[in-house]
Every structure is written in structure tokens, then in C-alpha cells.
Amino acid sequence: MKKLHKKSIYVTKSFLPPIKEYQEYLSKIWHADKITNQGPLIKELESKLCTYIGADYLHIVNNGTIALQLALNALGITEGEIITTPFSYVATTSAILWERCKPVYVDIDSKTLCIDASKIEAAITENTRAILAVHVFGVPCDVEKIEEIANKYGLKVIYDGAHAFGVTYKNKSLLSYGDVSICSFHATKLFHMVEGGCVIAKDSFIDEKLELIKRFGHHGDEHCILGINAKASEFHAAMGLCNFKYLKNIFKIRKKISELYDDELNESICIPQTDKDTEINYSYYPVLFDKEDRLLKILNALNKESIYPRRYFYPSLNLLPYLNDKKKCPISEDISKRILCLPLYVGLKEDDIKNICRIINNAYEN
Ligand SMILES: *Cc1c(COP(=O)(O)O)cnc(C)c1O
């Protein structure tokens, strides 16, 4: 008899709408006879997202990394130091480097895992231009304190809100904070358009600049400014529009899975995410162990059962090999060695979740 092959479980799995619904959009694309360059579906999705987020100015672009680069560029930041967090996906730092700026790392708060706002002032120099902070796993940064510091020193604030879609803070979308916020709509994120992202601006001047630089920096034959190609296609917008309809359900299912983890897992490794001002989005389920050895042991036990969580985020970005000067960030370096994100996606089965918890609890207690 053939041995039954167990299906692998990864940290995430892209949500796919019923294929028929995507096909209906394909027909619309063929009918409109326009496949890119700000077609009707991109416009429709932009308008839906503006309403959903409560944004005045929003541009859909082809990924979240270029969104960060456009944010820096549109704010006129093409050199100097950017205060940022070491605890994020590498794209937060690479966007800064790609825009020829220097990342200056400020260590994180051990509870929120976001940049520690009380340590920002000490890192400001005459070359500091902006603060680029991340709402890690959808948990808000200390947006009030960051705004206060930015105003005091005349700095711009950019939020990498790649994890923050659907989060509200004080009854407003978390993506409406800062001079510019960005989001990623990559296939691995809770809302996606295969590849994509958006830039959200507060100011009409920044909005106009984004409009120009996202498509090569020219109006017809009039070349005004250095631009890039950050456009997303109608096919990507179609996926976004299909998925948008399922948002409520996506949040509901992710909440249910997260609560099951809360109930089943050894309490000491769970990270509480609730806060009275915040409505969270259940974008990730991180667990924190007491030491790296234990994390590695548990990772190994899970891998043996074809379960593959991810070490988000590891390594701490201040240790990237291609950085010139390495600054120490002890809290981020410590947490990045001990944190693991567990599988969390629509379609993950209750039995599999319980099995994951059993393996973790067993390995944890031994
Ligand atoms: C995913 C992610 C990005 C990059 O988004 P892409 O759309 O994949 O380019 C940036 N920052 C953070 C924190 C992310 O998780």
C-alpha cells in the first residue's frame, strides 16, 4: 500500500476567490480593451480602498517595496538619515538604501515590537530627514509620540503599514497616520492583488507628485521629474476587487484561528495584542519562546510533521551583512532570535491547528 503523503502546512497560503468571479472580471477587461495604465479596474479598486481606509489620496502601485521608495521620493527625501526599526521585513531597510539614504536603527519596544519612540530623539542628528516606522504584525506604533517628535524636529513620518490593513486605531484606519503610509497587497498578506501595494498621502502636493513619479515623471512629451514605473495592471486590480468582497469573512476566520491558538497554546508563549484603542486585524500569530534553543527545537519538531512556520523577523535588520556601520539593538536582536509566526490563513483546519499546538506544547514542556 502506498504511504499517504501528508500535505505541508506553511506559515501562510494565498486566499483565492472562486475562479468564476475572477473570470467575470477577465471578461470586463476584454470588453474594456484596456489592460494597464490606470484602467477602469484600478480606478474602481482605488476608490473602494479610499472609502474603506478613509483616505483622501491613495495610489495603487505594483508592490509594497516600491510604495516605500515612492513615499521617500515624493517627500523629497533623496539623501540623509532615516530613523527606522531593526525589527521588520528586509524591504523596510532596502527601500531606504535603494533611495540612497542611510538607515539609522532605533531599538524596539519589547511589548509592541514596534520602534521605541522614547529612544528616537537620541538618534536624531542634523542629517536626519524622516522616521520610517512599522506597525509590526498590525500593532500600532506610538503614533502620538512619533508625531510630536517629528513636529519638534521638522521631520517627515512614513509608516510601513504592510501589516496594518484593516486595523483601526482610535476609530481611524491605522493607515491614515503619518505624512505618508504604505500598505502591501502581496499574495502572502491578508488582503492581496497577487503583487501590489498602495501609497496613502495626506497632502495634495504629495499626491500630485506621486501621480507623476509612479509613471515615469512625464505628462505626454513634457518631462517634469525623475520617475519610475510603479503601475499595477488590470489583472492585478481584478484579483484585488474579487478579494475585497471577502474581507469581512477573511477577518472573521483569522480571528477564529487566532482565538483557537490562544486557547490551545501554553499561555507563556503567547503575545497579547489587544489594546482598548485598537481593533486588530489578526494578520499574524507570533509566539515568543524563552530562548533560541527552544525555538529551534520546536521548529524542528514541527518541520518533521511537514509544518513550516516562519522566523518573522530574523535576523534583526541592523545586522544585515551589507550595511556599513553596525549599530547594536539588543532588544530587537534578542527577540528576533526567539520569535516565530505560526500558520494562519483561510482554509487552515481546526485539527491542524490543534496538532500544531500539541507539538509545540509537548516540545515546550520537555
Ligand atoms: C511584505 C512587506 C513589505 C514589502 O511588500 P511587497 O509588496 O512584498 O514589496 C514591506 N514591509 C513589510 C513590513 C512587509 O511585511
The ligand as an ORCA input file, in Angstrom:
! r2SCAN-3c Opt
* xyz 0 1
  C       5.578     42.429      2.836
  C       6.249     43.581      3.463
  C       6.829     44.619      2.695
  C       7.011     44.525      1.212
  O       5.872     44.417      0.471
  P       5.934     43.790     -1.003
  O       4.580     44.064     -1.536
  O       6.218     42.333     -0.853
  O       7.008     44.501     -1.756
  C       7.347     45.715      3.352
  N       7.326     45.802      4.695
  C       6.814     44.825      5.466
  C       6.809     45.006      6.944
  C       6.278     43.669      4.876
  O       5.801     42.688      5.643
*
